[in-house]
Amino acid sequence: MEYVVQPGDTIYEIGRRFGFTVDQIVATNPGLKDPNLIYPGEVLELPEPSPGPGHPPWCGLVLWSNHSMVSDPAMALIFTGQPCRVRIAARKLPQPKMIRDTCAKYVVWIMSSMDPVVVRTFFVLQPAYFADVWFAEKEVDGLTHADYIHITAEAMECGQAPGGPLVMGNHMGNCCHGN
């Protein structure tokens, strides 16, 4: 998988973010002359994860709150096999109109971290019939450890990209690597 170096990146920080060592990234990029000199816009190849025997096909990712009206984090379960599947469960979310009076729903966005950001897919969180839980599940083609999961509060008619306030989210690199 390719990664576009961003301002301030180091090989160490990229490795830490995605669960790789500096040596693994350097070995995957034989043309890299000096791992201490990388530049914004440079494209690096990230190693493919090798989960090893007995590695569970599911991993969990906490989606941390980014909004004062939301106190509890949500949980994303990601099936790392093929096809990839994302399940989201969030407790104690207020009604979307409490986040912003024009909002009518919560939308889950799966987005790349590349420049420019690409929305891979999006889907609506639905209120469950019990215990103040919101839930959604979707099969996602091409999910990578460089993607983000964001939940936003959106108007009933939202576009193909997030437009409402960010409620919670996290980076996939914090889920599926180093387990």
C-alpha positions as CSV (number, residue, x, y, z in Angstrom):
1,M,0.0,0.0,0.0
2,E,1.3,3.5,-0.9
3,Y,1.6,6.3,1.6
4,V,2.1,9.9,0.7
5,V,4.5,11.6,3.1
6,Q,2.8,14.6,4.9
7,P,4.6,17.7,6.3
8,G,6.2,16.7,9.7
9,D,6.3,13.0,9.0
10,T,9.2,10.8,9.9
11,I,9.7,7.1,9.1
12,Y,9.5,6.4,12.8
13,E,6.1,8.2,13.2
14,I,4.7,6.6,10.0
15,G,5.7,3.2,11.4
16,R,4.2,3.9,14.8
17,R,1.0,5.1,13.2
18,F,0.6,2.0,11.1
19,G,2.2,-0.6,13.3
20,F,5.5,-1.1,11.5
21,T,9.1,-0.7,12.5
22,V,11.5,1.6,10.8
23,D,13.4,-1.4,9.5
24,Q,10.2,-2.9,7.9
25,I,9.5,0.4,6.1
26,V,13.1,0.8,4.9
27,A,13.1,-2.8,3.7
28,T,9.9,-2.2,1.7
29,N,11.4,0.9,0.1
30,P,14.8,-0.3,-1.3
31,G,15.2,3.0,-3.3
32,L,15.1,5.0,0.0
33,K,18.7,6.3,0.2
34,D,18.4,7.9,3.7
35,P,15.5,7.1,6.0
36,N,16.1,10.3,7.9
37,L,15.4,12.4,4.8
38,I,11.9,12.1,3.5
39,Y,9.9,14.9,2.0
40,P,6.2,15.9,1.8
41,G,4.7,14.4,-1.3
42,E,7.2,11.6,-1.5
43,V,5.4,8.2,-1.9
44,L,6.5,5.3,0.3
45,E,5.4,1.7,0.1
46,L,4.1,0.4,3.4
47,P,4.6,-3.3,4.2
48,E,1.7,-5.7,3.9
49,P,0.7,-6.9,7.3
50,S,1.4,-10.5,8.1
51,P,-1.0,-11.5,10.8
52,G,0.6,-14.9,11.6
53,P,-1.1,-18.1,12.7
54,G,-4.1,-17.7,15.0
55,H,-4.6,-14.0,14.3
56,P,-8.2,-13.2,14.8
57,P,-10.1,-12.0,11.7
58,W,-11.8,-9.2,13.7
59,C,-10.2,-6.3,15.4
60,G,-11.7,-3.6,17.6
61,L,-11.3,0.2,17.2
62,V,-12.5,2.7,19.7
63,L,-14.1,5.8,18.0
64,W,-13.3,8.6,20.4
65,S,-15.7,11.5,20.9
66,N,-14.9,14.8,19.3
67,H,-18.0,16.6,20.4
68,S,-19.0,18.0,23.8
69,M,-22.5,16.5,23.5
70,V,-21.1,13.0,23.2
71,S,-19.5,11.5,26.4
72,D,-19.1,7.8,25.5
73,P,-16.9,6.5,22.7
74,A,-18.2,4.1,20.1
75,M,-16.8,0.7,19.1
76,A,-16.0,-0.3,15.5
77,L,-15.4,-4.0,14.8
78,I,-13.5,-4.6,11.6
79,F,-13.4,-7.9,9.8
80,T,-9.9,-7.9,8.3
81,G,-10.6,-10.8,5.9
82,Q,-11.9,-10.5,2.3
83,P,-14.3,-8.9,1.9
84,C,-13.7,-6.4,4.7
85,R,-16.7,-5.6,6.9
86,V,-17.2,-2.7,9.4
87,R,-19.6,-2.8,12.3
88,I,-20.3,0.2,14.4
89,A,-22.1,0.4,17.7
90,A,-22.5,3.6,19.6
91,R,-24.2,4.1,23.0
92,K,-25.8,7.2,24.5
93,L,-25.6,9.3,21.3
94,P,-28.1,12.2,21.6
95,Q,-30.5,12.7,18.7
96,P,-28.6,14.3,15.8
97,K,-30.7,17.5,16.1
98,M,-29.1,18.0,19.6
99,I,-25.7,18.3,17.9
100,R,-27.0,20.9,15.4
101,D,-30.6,21.7,14.8
102,T,-30.3,21.1,11.1
103,C,-29.0,17.5,11.6
104,A,-31.3,14.5,11.2
105,K,-29.0,11.5,11.1
106,Y,-25.5,10.1,11.9
107,V,-23.4,9.1,9.0
108,V,-20.3,6.8,9.2
109,W,-17.6,7.8,6.7
110,I,-14.7,5.6,5.6
111,M,-12.0,7.8,4.2
112,S,-8.5,7.5,3.0
113,S,-5.7,9.5,4.6
114,M,-4.1,10.2,1.3
115,D,-3.9,13.6,-0.3
116,P,-6.5,14.3,-1.6
117,V,-8.8,12.6,0.9
118,V,-11.1,10.1,-0.8
119,V,-14.4,9.0,0.7
120,R,-14.4,5.2,0.1
121,T,-17.9,4.7,1.4
122,F,-20.5,6.0,3.8
123,F,-23.5,4.6,5.6
124,V,-26.1,5.7,8.1
125,L,-26.1,4.7,11.8
126,Q,-29.6,3.5,12.8
127,P,-31.1,3.6,16.3
128,A,-31.5,0.1,17.7
129,Y,-34.6,-0.9,19.5
130,F,-32.9,-1.3,22.9
131,A,-30.5,0.3,25.4
132,D,-30.0,3.6,23.6
133,V,-27.6,2.0,21.0
134,W,-27.0,3.1,17.4
135,F,-25.8,0.5,15.0
136,A,-24.6,0.0,11.4
137,E,-22.7,-2.5,9.3
138,K,-21.3,-2.4,5.8
139,E,-19.0,-4.4,3.6
140,V,-16.1,-2.1,2.5
141,D,-14.0,-2.8,-0.6
142,G,-10.4,-1.8,-0.4
143,L,-10.3,-1.0,3.3
144,T,-6.7,-0.3,4.4
145,H,-4.9,0.5,7.7
146,A,-4.4,4.0,6.3
147,D,-8.1,4.8,6.3
148,Y,-10.1,6.8,8.9
149,I,-13.6,6.1,10.3
150,H,-15.5,9.3,11.1
151,I,-19.1,9.7,12.4
152,T,-20.7,13.0,11.6
153,A,-24.1,14.5,12.3
154,E,-25.7,15.4,8.9
155,A,-28.8,16.9,7.4
156,M,-31.3,14.5,6.0
157,E,-30.1,15.3,2.5
158,C,-26.3,15.1,2.8
159,G,-23.8,14.9,-0.1
160,Q,-21.0,12.5,-1.0
161,A,-18.6,14.0,1.6
162,P,-18.9,15.0,5.2
163,G,-20.5,18.3,5.8
164,G,-21.8,18.2,9.3
165,P,-20.0,18.3,12.6
166,L,-17.5,15.5,13.5
167,V,-18.9,13.6,16.4
168,M,-16.3,10.8,16.8
169,G,-13.6,8.9,14.9
170,N,-10.3,7.2,14.8
171,H,-7.6,6.0,12.4
172,M,-7.6,2.4,11.2
173,G,-3.9,2.2,11.9
174,N,-4.8,2.1,15.6
175,C,-6.8,-1.1,15.0
176,C,-5.4,-3.9,12.9
177,H,-1.6,-3.8,13.3
178,G,0.6,-4.8,16.1
179,N,-2.0,-7.2,17.5
